[in-house]
Amino acid sequence: MKSITRKTYQNALLDLYERGFALNTIAGVHSTGRMLFTKAIELEIIKNDPTQYAKLPRPQKTVEEIEAEENEVKYLEKYELTKLLQTAKEKGLTNDYIIFLTLAYSGLRVGELCALKWRDFDFKEHTLENLLQSYKSSN
C-alpha cells in the first residue's frame, strides 16, 4: 500500500477505462479503493490517501456526436401508466400508489413532492395548495 502514489492510482483507473470497463464498474472500484485507503490511514499504515484527488475517466464527446444524438422524450403511454399505478396499488409499499398517482397527475417533480406537507392537500377540492400558490404568483 505504501508504494501506491496518486499517479499510480489515477493510472490504474485510466487503465480500467482503456480496457473497456463500464464507468459504473470503475466507480465501484474507486469507491472500494477510497474505503481501503481511508482505513489504512486510520490504522496508520499510510499517511496520505492516493485516492483523494483521483478523477474518474469520462468519455469526451465531440460537438458533432452531441448534435447527432436524438433527444428522446421520455414518458409513459396511457396503458403503461395504468399498469404502473395498478402494480403500485396491488404490490407496492404503503404509499407507493398515492405517490405515483400524485406525480402522474400533478406534474410535480419528485423533489417537489417530497417537500409537500399533508396540510398542502385539500381533499375536498382535490387540489394542492402549494401548486395553487405557485400558479397564482406566476400569473
C-alpha positions in Angstrom: 0.0 0.0 0.0 2.8 2.4 0.8 4.1 2.3 -2.7 0.9 3.4 -4.3 1.0 7.1 -5.3 -1.7 9.4 -6.6 -0.2 9.0 -10.0 -0.2 5.2 -10.0 -3.8 5.1 -8.6 -5.0 7.5 -11.3 -3.2 5.5 -14.0 -4.9 2.3 -12.7 -8.4 4.0 -13.1 -7.4 5.1 -16.6 -6.2 1.6 -17.4 -9.6 0.1 -16.5 -11.3 2.7 -18.7 -8.9 2.0 -21.6 -9.5 -1.8 -21.2 -13.2 -1.2 -21.8 -14.7 -1.5 -18.3 -18.0 0.2 -17.7 -18.0 3.6 -15.9 -20.1 2.1 -13.1 -17.6 -0.7 -12.6 -14.7 1.9 -12.4 -16.8 4.0 -10.0 -17.3 0.9 -7.8 -13.5 0.1 -7.9 -12.8 3.7 -6.9 -15.3 3.6 -4.0 -13.7 0.5 -2.7 -10.3 1.9 -3.1 -11.3 5.0 -1.2 -12.6 2.9 1.7 -9.4 0.8 1.8 -7.1 3.7 1.8 -9.2 5.6 4.4 -9.0 2.6 6.7 -5.2 2.3 6.1 -4.8 6.0 7.2 -7.0 5.3 10.2 -4.7 2.3 11.1 -1.6 4.5 10.5 -0.4 2.2 7.7 -0.1 5.1 5.4 -0.1 8.9 5.8 -1.5 10.1 2.5 -4.6 8.9 0.6 -3.7 8.3 -3.0 -7.4 8.3 -4.0 -8.1 11.8 -2.6 -7.8 13.8 -5.9 -8.4 10.9 -8.3 -10.8 11.7 -11.2 -13.0 9.1 -12.9 -12.3 8.9 -16.6 -15.2 10.3 -18.7 -15.6 9.9 -22.4 -15.3 13.2 -24.2 -18.0 13.7 -26.9 -17.5 15.9 -29.9 -20.0 18.6 -30.8 -21.0 16.5 -33.8 -21.7 13.5 -31.6 -23.8 15.5 -29.2 -25.8 17.1 -32.1 -26.2 13.7 -33.7 -27.8 12.2 -30.6 -31.6 12.0 -30.7 -33.2 13.9 -27.8 -35.8 11.3 -27.0 -38.8 12.5 -25.0 -39.4 10.0 -22.2 -42.9 9.5 -20.9 -45.3 6.7 -20.2 -48.0 5.8 -22.6 -51.5 5.7 -21.1 -51.6 1.9 -20.9 -48.1 1.9 -19.3 -49.2 4.4 -16.6 -52.3 2.4 -15.9 -50.1 -0.7 -15.4 -47.7 1.1 -13.2 -50.4 2.5 -11.0 -52.2 -0.8 -10.8 -48.9 -2.6 -9.8 -48.2 0.1 -7.2 -51.7 -0.3 -5.8 -51.5 -4.1 -5.6 -47.9 -4.9 -4.9 -46.2 -1.6 -3.9 -45.2 -0.4 -0.5 -47.7 1.6 1.7 -47.6 4.9 0.0 -46.4 3.9 -3.5 -49.8 4.2 -5.2 -50.6 7.7 -3.8 -47.0 8.9 -4.6 -47.1 7.7 -8.2 -50.7 8.9 -8.7 -49.8 12.3 -7.4 -46.7 12.6 -9.6 -48.5 11.4 -12.7 -51.5 13.7 -12.5 -50.0 16.8 -10.9 -46.9 17.4 -13.0 -44.8 17.6 -9.8 -41.2 16.6 -9.8 -40.0 14.1 -7.1 -38.2 16.8 -5.1 -41.3 19.0 -5.1 -43.5 16.1 -3.9 -41.0 15.4 -1.1 -41.4 19.0 0.1 -45.2 18.7 0.4 -46.9 18.5 3.8 -50.2 16.9 4.4 -51.7 20.3 5.0 -50.9 21.2 1.4 -53.5 18.7 0.2 -57.1 19.8 0.0 -59.0 16.5 -0.2 -62.4 18.2 -0.5 -61.4 20.4 -3.5 -58.9 17.8 -4.9 -56.1 20.4 -5.1 -52.6 21.0 -3.8 -52.3 24.3 -2.0 -48.6 24.9 -2.9 -49.4 24.4 -6.6 -52.2 26.9 -6.5 -50.0 29.5 -4.7 -47.1 29.0 -7.2 -49.6 29.3 -10.1 -51.2 32.4 -8.7 -47.8 34.1 -8.1 -46.5 33.3 -11.6 -49.6 34.8 -13.3 
